[in-house]
C-alpha cells in the first residue's frame, strides 16, 4: 500500500466524520493491525 502524501490520514478522516455529526475511533487492534470505525448519522429525506 502506498502512502498518500497529499492526504491528512486519520486526522482528516476524524475531522470529516465530526463535521457530519458522527463518531470516529482508530487504534491498534488486539488481534494485530489497526481498527478504524466511523459512525455517521443518516437521514431518510436527504437533508442534514
N, CA, C and O atoms as a Tripos MOL2 file, in Angstrom:
@<TRIPOS>MOLECULE
protein
  192   191    48     0     0
PROTEIN
NO_CHARGES

@<TRIPOS>ATOM
      1 N           0.8560   -1.1820    0.0000 N.3       1 UNK1
      2 CA          0.0000    0.0000    0.0000 C.3       1 UNK1
      3 C           0.8970    1.2390    0.0000 C.2       1 UNK1
      4 O           1.8940    1.2930    0.7210 O.2       1 UNK1
      5 N           0.5500    2.1890   -0.7790 N.am      2 UNK2
      6 CA          1.3280    3.4050   -0.9550 C.3       2 UNK2
      7 C           0.7350    4.5390   -0.1160 C.2       2 UNK2
      8 O          -0.4740    4.7670   -0.1490 O.2       2 UNK2
      9 N           1.5680    5.2390    0.6250 N.am      3 UNK3
     10 CA          1.0970    6.3740    1.4310 C.3       3 UNK3
     11 C           0.7580    7.5500    0.5240 C.2       3 UNK3
     12 O           1.4950    7.8560   -0.4140 O.2       3 UNK3
     13 N          -0.3540    8.2000    0.8080 N.am      4 UNK4
     14 CA         -0.7690    9.3840    0.0440 C.3       4 UNK4
     15 C          -0.1330   10.6060    0.6830 C.2       4 UNK4
     16 O          -0.4910   10.9630    1.8060 O.2       4 UNK4
     17 N           0.7850   11.2460    0.0120 N.am      5 UNK5
     18 CA          1.4990   12.3820    0.5760 C.3       5 UNK5
     19 C           0.6740   13.6630    0.5500 C.2       5 UNK5
     20 O           1.1200   14.6910    1.0610 O.2       5 UNK5
     21 N          -0.5280   13.6200   -0.0390 N.am      6 UNK6
     22 CA         -1.3650   14.8050   -0.1290 C.3       6 UNK6
     23 C          -2.5740   14.7380    0.7900 C.2       6 UNK6
     24 O          -3.3590   15.6850    0.8450 O.2       6 UNK6
     25 N          -2.7350   13.6460    1.5040 N.am      7 UNK7
     26 CA         -3.9000   13.4630    2.3680 C.3       7 UNK7
     27 C          -3.6280   13.9210    3.7940 C.2       7 UNK7
     28 O          -2.5620   14.4490    4.1100 O.2       7 UNK7
     29 N          -4.6050   13.7050    4.6240 N.am      8 UNK8
     30 CA         -4.4900   14.0960    6.0240 C.3       8 UNK8
     31 C          -4.7010   12.9150    6.9550 C.2       8 UNK8
     32 O          -4.8580   13.0930    8.1630 O.2       8 UNK8
     33 N          -4.7060   11.7120    6.4000 N.am      9 UNK9
     34 CA         -4.7440   10.4970    7.1870 C.3       9 UNK9
     35 C          -5.8900   10.4230    8.1720 C.2       9 UNK9
     36 O          -7.0030   10.8730    7.8970 O.2       9 UNK9
     37 N          -5.5970    9.8470    9.3230 N.am     10 UNK10
     38 CA         -6.6210    9.6410   10.3480 C.3      10 UNK10
     39 C          -7.1910   10.9560   10.8670 C.2      10 UNK10
     40 O          -8.3830   11.0400   11.1650 O.2      10 UNK10
     41 N          -6.3600   11.9740   10.9750 N.am     11 UNK11
     42 CA         -6.8570   13.2730   11.4560 C.3      11 UNK11
     43 C          -7.8880   13.8450   10.4960 C.2      11 UNK11
     44 O          -8.8970   14.4010   10.9290 O.2      11 UNK11
     45 N          -7.6450   13.7140    9.2030 N.am     12 UNK12
     46 CA         -8.5980   14.1940    8.2020 C.3      12 UNK12
     47 C          -9.8880   13.4020    8.2240 C.2      12 UNK12
     48 O         -10.9730   13.9690    8.0880 O.2      12 UNK12
     49 N          -9.7750   12.0860    8.3960 N.am     13 UNK13
     50 CA        -10.9680   11.2470    8.4870 C.3      13 UNK13
     51 C         -11.7960   11.6360    9.7070 C.2      13 UNK13
     52 O         -13.0160   11.7750    9.6180 O.2      13 UNK13
     53 N         -11.1300   11.8110   10.8430 N.am     14 UNK14
     54 CA        -11.8310   12.1790   12.0760 C.3      14 UNK14
     55 C         -12.5230   13.5290   11.9250 C.2      14 UNK14
     56 O         -13.6460   13.7030   12.4000 O.2      14 UNK14
     57 N         -11.8760   14.4740   11.2770 N.am     15 UNK15
     58 CA        -12.4690   15.7970   11.0800 C.3      15 UNK15
     59 C         -13.7200   15.7190   10.2060 C.2      15 UNK15
     60 O         -14.7400   16.3330   10.5190 O.2      15 UNK15
     61 N         -13.6380   14.9690    9.1230 N.am     16 UNK16
     62 CA        -14.8050   14.8490    8.2370 C.3      16 UNK16
     63 C         -15.9730   14.1660    8.9260 C.2      16 UNK16
     64 O         -17.1180   14.5900    8.7690 O.2      16 UNK16
     65 N         -15.7010   13.1220    9.6810 N.am     17 UNK17
     66 CA        -16.7700   12.4260   10.4100 C.3      17 UNK17
     67 C         -17.3940   13.3650   11.4360 C.2      17 UNK17
     68 O         -18.6140   13.3870   11.5920 O.2      17 UNK17
     69 N         -16.5750   14.1310   12.1290 N.am     18 UNK18
     70 CA        -17.0760   15.0870   13.1200 C.3      18 UNK18
     71 C         -17.9660   16.1470   12.4790 C.2      18 UNK18
     72 O         -19.0090   16.5040   13.0280 O.2      18 UNK18
     73 N         -17.5540   16.6450   11.3240 N.am     19 UNK19
     74 CA        -18.3550   17.6480   10.6220 C.3      19 UNK19
     75 C         -19.7340   17.1220   10.2390 C.2      19 UNK19
     76 O         -20.6860   17.8890   10.0970 O.2      19 UNK19
     77 N         -19.8290   15.8140   10.0750 N.am     20 UNK20
     78 CA        -21.1030   15.1860    9.7240 C.3      20 UNK20
     79 C         -21.8830   14.7370   10.9620 C.2      20 UNK20
     80 O         -22.9290   14.0990   10.8410 O.2      20 UNK20
     81 N         -21.3730   15.0700   12.1550 N.am     21 UNK21
     82 CA        -22.0700   14.7290   13.3890 C.3      21 UNK21
     83 C         -21.8650   13.2950   13.8360 C.2      21 UNK21
     84 O         -22.6690   12.7640   14.6010 O.2      21 UNK21
     85 N         -20.8000   12.6600   13.3700 N.am     22 UNK22
     86 CA        -20.5610   11.2570   13.6900 C.3      22 UNK22
     87 C         -19.4920   11.0430   14.7410 C.2      22 UNK22
     88 O         -18.9640   11.9850   15.3330 O.2      22 UNK22
     89 N         -19.1920    9.7780   14.9500 N.am     23 UNK23
     90 CA        -18.1640    9.3540   15.9050 C.3      23 UNK23
     91 C         -17.0750    8.6100   15.1440 C.2      23 UNK23
     92 O         -17.3530    7.8740   14.1970 O.2      23 UNK23
     93 N         -15.8430    8.8080   15.5660 N.am     24 UNK24
     94 CA        -14.6960    8.2120   14.8960 C.3      24 UNK24
     95 C         -13.7470    7.6490   15.9300 C.2      24 UNK24
     96 O         -13.4920    8.2760   16.9590 O.2      24 UNK24
     97 N         -13.2210    6.4600   15.6550 N.am     25 UNK25
     98 CA        -12.2400    5.8530   16.5560 C.3      25 UNK25
     99 C         -11.2510    5.0670   15.7100 C.2      25 UNK25
    100 O         -11.6390    4.3910   14.7570 O.2      25 UNK25
    101 N          -9.9980    5.1550   16.0520 N.am     26 UNK26
    102 CA         -8.9590    4.3900   15.3550 C.3      26 UNK26
    103 C          -7.8720    4.0330   16.3500 C.2      26 UNK26
    104 O          -7.5150    4.8350   17.2130 O.2      26 UNK26
    105 N          -7.3540    2.8360   16.2220 N.am     27 UNK27
    106 CA         -6.2780    2.4320   17.1060 C.3      27 UNK27
    107 C          -5.8730    0.9950   16.8450 C.2      27 UNK27
    108 O          -6.4660    0.3060   16.0150 O.2      27 UNK27
    109 N          -4.8510    0.5550   17.5660 N.am     28 UNK28
    110 CA         -4.3640   -0.8060   17.3650 C.3      28 UNK28
    111 C          -5.4260   -1.8340   17.7630 C.2      28 UNK28
    112 O          -6.1320   -1.6720   18.7580 O.2      28 UNK28
    113 N          -5.5170   -2.8790   16.9690 N.am     29 UNK29
    114 CA         -6.4310   -3.9770   17.2510 C.3      29 UNK29
    115 C          -5.6760   -5.0200   18.0710 C.2      29 UNK29
    116 O          -4.5460   -5.3690   17.7290 O.2      29 UNK29
    117 N          -6.2760   -5.5190   19.1380 N.am     30 UNK30
    118 CA         -5.5840   -6.5100   19.9730 C.3      30 UNK30
    119 C          -5.1800   -7.7720   19.1960 C.2      30 UNK30
    120 O          -4.2690   -8.4870   19.6140 O.2      30 UNK30
    121 N          -5.8420   -8.0450   18.0840 N.am     31 UNK31
    122 CA         -5.5170   -9.2250   17.2760 C.3      31 UNK31
    123 C          -4.4370   -8.9290   16.2460 C.2      31 UNK31
    124 O          -4.0110   -9.8190   15.5110 O.2      31 UNK31
    125 N          -3.9960   -7.6770   16.1950 N.am     32 UNK32
    126 CA         -2.9840   -7.2770   15.2280 C.3      32 UNK32
    127 C          -3.5560   -6.2840   14.2390 C.2      32 UNK32
    128 O          -4.7580   -6.2920   13.9730 O.2      32 UNK32
    129 N          -2.7230   -5.4430   13.7020 N.am     33 UNK33
    130 CA         -3.1730   -4.4280   12.7590 C.3      33 UNK33
    131 C          -3.8960   -3.2790   13.4500 C.2      33 UNK33
    132 O          -3.6900   -3.0160   14.6340 O.2      33 UNK33
    133 N          -4.7290   -2.6160   12.7010 N.am     34 UNK34
    134 CA         -5.4730   -1.4610   13.2030 C.3      34 UNK34
    135 C          -6.9550   -1.6240   12.9370 C.2      34 UNK34
    136 O          -7.3620   -2.3250   12.0100 O.2      34 UNK34
    137 N          -7.7580   -0.9660   13.7640 N.am     35 UNK35
    138 CA         -9.1940   -0.9170   13.5510 C.3      35 UNK35
    139 C          -9.6020    0.5360   13.4220 C.2      35 UNK35
    140 O          -9.2370    1.3660   14.2540 O.2      35 UNK35
    141 N         -10.3560    0.8430   12.3850 N.am     36 UNK36
    142 CA        -10.8980    2.1820   12.1710 C.3      36 UNK36
    143 C         -12.4130    2.0450   12.1050 C.2      36 UNK36
    144 O         -12.9420    1.2670   11.3120 O.2      36 UNK36
    145 N         -13.1130    2.8150   12.9540 N.am     37 UNK37
    146 CA        -14.5720    2.7700   12.9850 C.3      37 UNK37
    147 C         -15.1130    4.1860   12.8660 C.2      37 UNK37
    148 O         -14.7120    5.0820   13.6090 O.2      37 UNK37
    149 N         -16.0260    4.3750   11.9250 N.am     38 UNK38
    150 CA        -16.7050    5.6620   11.7570 C.3      38 UNK38
    151 C         -18.2010    5.4030   11.7360 C.2      38 UNK38
    152 O         -18.6820    4.5550   10.9840 O.2      38 UNK38
    153 N         -18.9290    6.1290   12.5570 N.am     39 UNK39
    154 CA        -20.3820    6.0400   12.5840 C.3      39 UNK39
    155 C         -20.9230    7.4080   12.2290 C.2      39 UNK39
    156 O         -20.6730    8.3840   12.9350 O.2      39 UNK39
    157 N         -21.6630    7.4790   11.1360 N.am     40 UNK40
    158 CA        -22.1780    8.7510   10.6300 C.3      40 UNK40
    159 C         -23.6980    8.6600   10.5710 C.2      40 UNK40
    160 O         -24.2420    7.7360    9.9660 O.2      40 UNK40
    161 N         -24.3900    9.6180   11.1980 N.am     41 UNK41
    162 CA        -25.8540    9.5730   11.1370 C.3      41 UNK41
    163 C         -26.3430    9.8050    9.7150 C.2      41 UNK41
    164 O         -25.7250   10.5370    8.9420 O.2      41 UNK41
    165 N         -27.4430    9.1810    9.3890 N.am     42 UNK42
    166 CA        -28.0320    9.4010    8.0780 C.3      42 UNK42
    167 C         -29.4700    9.8690    8.2490 C.2      42 UNK42
    168 O         -30.0870    9.6600    9.2930 O.2      42 UNK42
    169 N         -29.9830   10.4940    7.2210 N.am     43 UNK43
    170 CA        -31.3780   10.9140    7.2120 C.3      43 UNK43
    171 C         -32.0740   10.1870    6.0760 C.2      43 UNK43
    172 O         -31.4370    9.7740    5.1060 O.2      43 UNK43
    173 N         -33.3700   10.0350    6.2010 N.am     44 UNK44
    174 CA        -34.1080    9.3440    5.1590 C.3      44 UNK44
    175 C         -34.5820   10.2880    4.0610 C.2      44 UNK44
    176 O         -34.9620    9.8380    2.9800 O.2      44 UNK44
    177 N         -34.5630   11.6060    4.3310 N.am     45 UNK45
    178 CA        -35.0630   12.5610    3.3290 C.3      45 UNK45
    179 C         -33.9310   13.2810    2.5920 C.2      45 UNK45
    180 O         -34.2010   14.1510    1.7630 O.2      45 UNK45
    181 N         -32.6820   12.9400    2.8730 N.am     46 UNK46
    182 CA        -31.5570   13.5650    2.1840 C.3      46 UNK46
    183 C         -31.0780   14.8520    2.8030 C.2      46 UNK46
    184 O         -30.0840   15.4070    2.3340 O.2      46 UNK46
    185 N         -31.7300   15.3600    3.8310 N.am     47 UNK47
    186 CA        -31.2690   16.5750    4.4840 C.3      47 UNK47
    187 C         -30.2530   16.2350    5.5580 C.2      47 UNK47
    188 O         -30.0890   15.0730    5.9300 O.2      47 UNK47
    189 N         -29.5650   17.2730    6.0570 N.am     48 UNK48
    190 CA        -28.5750   17.0440    7.1180 C.3      48 UNK48
    191 C         -29.1150   17.4120    8.4470 C.2      48 UNK48
    192 O         -28.4190   17.2840    9.4540 O.2      48 UNK48
@<TRIPOS>BOND
     1     1     2 1
     2     2     3 1
     3     3     4 2
     4     3     5 am
     5     5     6 1
     6     6     7 1
     7     7     8 2
     8     7     9 am
     9     9    10 1
    10    10    11 1
    11    11    12 2
    12    11    13 am
    13    13    14 1
    14    14    15 1
    15    15    16 2
    16    15    17 am
    17    17    18 1
    18    18    19 1
    19    19    20 2
    20    19    21 am
    21    21    22 1
    22    22    23 1
    23    23    24 2
    24    23    25 am
    25    25    26 1
    26    26    27 1
    27    27    28 2
    28    27    29 am
    29    29    30 1
    30    30    31 1
    31    31    32 2
    32    31    33 am
    33    33    34 1
    34    34    35 1
    35    35    36 2
    36    35    37 am
    37    37    38 1
    38    38    39 1
    39    39    40 2
    40    39    41 am
    41    41    42 1
    42    42    43 1
    43    43    44 2
    44    43    45 am
    45    45    46 1
    46    46    47 1
    47    47    48 2
    48    47    49 am
    49    49    50 1
    50    50    51 1
    51    51    52 2
    52    51    53 am
    53    53    54 1
    54    54    55 1
    55    55    56 2
    56    55    57 am
    57    57    58 1
    58    58    59 1
    59    59    60 2
    60    59    61 am
    61    61    62 1
    62    62    63 1
    63    63    64 2
    64    63    65 am
    65    65    66 1
    66    66    67 1
    67    67    68 2
    68    67    69 am
    69    69    70 1
    70    70    71 1
    71    71    72 2
    72    71    73 am
    73    73    74 1
    74    74    75 1
    75    75    76 2
    76    75    77 am
    77    77    78 1
    78    78    79 1
    79    79    80 2
    80    79    81 am
    81    81    82 1
    82    82    83 1
    83    83    84 2
    84    83    85 am
    85    85    86 1
    86    86    87 1
    87    87    88 2
    88    87    89 am
    89    89    90 1
    90    90    91 1
    91    91    92 2
    92    91    93 am
    93    93    94 1
    94    94    95 1
    95    95    96 2
    96    95    97 am
    97    97    98 1
    98    98    99 1
    99    99   100 2
   100    99   101 am
   101   101   102 1
   102   102   103 1
   103   103   104 2
   104   103   105 am
   105   105   106 1
   106   106   107 1
   107   107   108 2
   108   107   109 am
   109   109   110 1
   110   110   111 1
   111   111   112 2
   112   111   113 am
   113   113   114 1
   114   114   115 1
   115   115   116 2
   116   115   117 am
   117   117   118 1
   118   118   119 1
   119   119   120 2
   120   119   121 am
   121   121   122 1
   122   122   123 1
   123   123   124 2
   124   123   125 am
   125   125   126 1
   126   126   127 1
   127   127   128 2
   128   127   129 am
   129   129   130 1
   130   130   131 1
   131   131   132 2
   132   131   133 am
   133   133   134 1
   134   134   135 1
   135   135   136 2
   136   135   137 am
   137   137   138 1
   138   138   139 1
   139   139   140 2
   140   139   141 am
   141   141   142 1
   142   142   143 1
   143   143   144 2
   144   143   145 am
   145   145   146 1
   146   146   147 1
   147   147   148 2
   148   147   149 am
   149   149   150 1
   150   150   151 1
   151   151   152 2
   152   151   153 am
   153   153   154 1
   154   154   155 1
   155   155   156 2
   156   155   157 am
   157   157   158 1
   158   158   159 1
   159   159   160 2
   160   159   161 am
   161   161   162 1
   162   162   163 1
   163   163   164 2
   164   163   165 am
   165   165   166 1
   166   166   167 1
   167   167   168 2
   168   167   169 am
   169   169   170 1
   170   170   171 1
   171   171   172 2
   172   171   173 am
   173   173   174 1
   174   174   175 1
   175   175   176 2
   176   175   177 am
   177   177   178 1
   178   178   179 1
   179   179   180 2
   180   179   181 am
   181   181   182 1
   182   182   183 1
   183   183   184 2
   184   183   185 am
   185   185   186 1
   186   186   187 1
   187   187   188 2
   188   187   189 am
   189   189   190 1
   190   190   191 1
   191   191   192 2
@<TRIPOS>SUBSTRUCTURE
     1 UNK1         2 RESIDUE 1 A UNK
     2 UNK2         6 RESIDUE 1 A UNK
     3 UNK3        10 RESIDUE 1 A UNK
     4 UNK4        14 RESIDUE 1 A UNK
     5 UNK5        18 RESIDUE 1 A UNK
     6 UNK6        22 RESIDUE 1 A UNK
     7 UNK7        26 RESIDUE 1 A UNK
     8 UNK8        30 RESIDUE 1 A UNK
     9 UNK9        34 RESIDUE 1 A UNK
    10 UNK10       38 RESIDUE 1 A UNK
    11 UNK11       42 RESIDUE 1 A UNK
    12 UNK12       46 RESIDUE 1 A UNK
    13 UNK13       50 RESIDUE 1 A UNK
    14 UNK14       54 RESIDUE 1 A UNK
    15 UNK15       58 RESIDUE 1 A UNK
    16 UNK16       62 RESIDUE 1 A UNK
    17 UNK17       66 RESIDUE 1 A UNK
    18 UNK18       70 RESIDUE 1 A UNK
    19 UNK19       74 RESIDUE 1 A UNK
    20 UNK20       78 RESIDUE 1 A UNK
    21 UNK21       82 RESIDUE 1 A UNK
    22 UNK22       86 RESIDUE 1 A UNK
    23 UNK23       90 RESIDUE 1 A UNK
    24 UNK24       94 RESIDUE 1 A UNK
    25 UNK25       98 RESIDUE 1 A UNK
    26 UNK26      102 RESIDUE 1 A UNK
    27 UNK27      106 RESIDUE 1 A UNK
    28 UNK28      110 RESIDUE 1 A UNK
    29 UNK29      114 RESIDUE 1 A UNK
    30 UNK30      118 RESIDUE 1 A UNK
    31 UNK31      122 RESIDUE 1 A UNK
    32 UNK32      126 RESIDUE 1 A UNK
    33 UNK33      130 RESIDUE 1 A UNK
    34 UNK34      134 RESIDUE 1 A UNK
    35 UNK35      138 RESIDUE 1 A UNK
    36 UNK36      142 RESIDUE 1 A UNK
    37 UNK37      146 RESIDUE 1 A UNK
    38 UNK38      150 RESIDUE 1 A UNK
    39 UNK39      154 RESIDUE 1 A UNK
    40 UNK40      158 RESIDUE 1 A UNK
    41 UNK41      162 RESIDUE 1 A UNK
    42 UNK42      166 RESIDUE 1 A UNK
    43 UNK43      170 RESIDUE 1 A UNK
    44 UNK44      174 RESIDUE 1 A UNK
    45 UNK45      178 RESIDUE 1 A UNK
    46 UNK46      182 RESIDUE 1 A UNK
    47 UNK47      186 RESIDUE 1 A UNK
    48 UNK48      190 RESIDUE 1 A UNK
